[in-house]
Amino acid sequence: MKQWVRQRPMALAAGLALLSLLLLGLGACVGSTGLQSVREVWSDAVSRQIVWDIRLPRSAGAWAAGALLGLAGAVAQGLFRNPLADPYLLGSAAGASLGVCVALALLGASPVAAPWLLQLGTTGAAFVGATAAVFLTLALARGVQQTLRLLLAGVVVGVVLGAASSLVLLVQPQLMQAMQGFMLGSTAFVGWDACVLMLGGWCLCMALAWGLSPVLDGLSLGESTAASLGLPVVPMRMALVLVLALATGTAVAHTGLIAFVGLAAPHLVRAMTRAGHARLVLLSSLMGGALLLGADLLARSLLAPQELPVGVLTAVLGGGYLLWLMHRQNPVAVGAKP
């Protein structure tokens, strides 16, 4: 039995990797007219170009964004020792929204800022806004010495920056339609360049999170216990916050605000296997990639040729899953301490 428990994380990782490859192949066959056969997909040069230039980068980008959010969710839940923590807890989502709002508002109002904003783009504005929000949270919390203070600062920053975004949209309501795609989440405009950036960010964040996993294991036993084990808690907690900010900011900048993937992925992994944080971070990342890729395929095919916002679909599915967990009233399944 113990040997099976030890082997189950490896089997789960292999299963998730295989599922992701299958979904990636399926993504090449899902277009505006719904699911197509392999013969139709590769029938002519135009179809092959559509697959290579549109469908494959979109599917790969959806997996990469989901993997980043799943990784960030596992780090956030381990860092705050809270199973309800999600990647947006430090205000990154509100900061990204405000960054895009301000960029769009200045683009038509400031001739001086327009050339810089055109080079930065909404992707860059979202990343800058998300990163600035995290640093603002750190400044208000006066570092990472107190987890509770950091958590409260993140909530305050999220509320204030969200209100600032609403104020910008109230002053310039013509921006609402442009912001809708970002706020609801979408992978429709992800290209190969974005895929490379997200996969590069994922590799970097995964390497850092894997190296910092002993700190997460120690923090799960309590901060005093982690310190007694000789772990440099404060500097390594700061490194974990930076990993969280980088992973979340990279995903949000390219796909917008996608809900529940980072929250639900670690819960699904814990419901299937028991593992330390080194394996948990990897498995949550793989689970997040598969979840978002599957949701993107559903968003494309359910109402074809119309398309559902993938963020709305993940919110419905993720919220339904968490409600089901609450209905079961099983604290172990939701990651809480029994």
Order of alpha helices (4+ residues) and beta strands (2+ residues): alpha-beta-beta-alpha-alpha-alpha-alpha-alpha-alpha-alpha-alpha-alpha-alpha-alpha-alpha-alpha-alpha
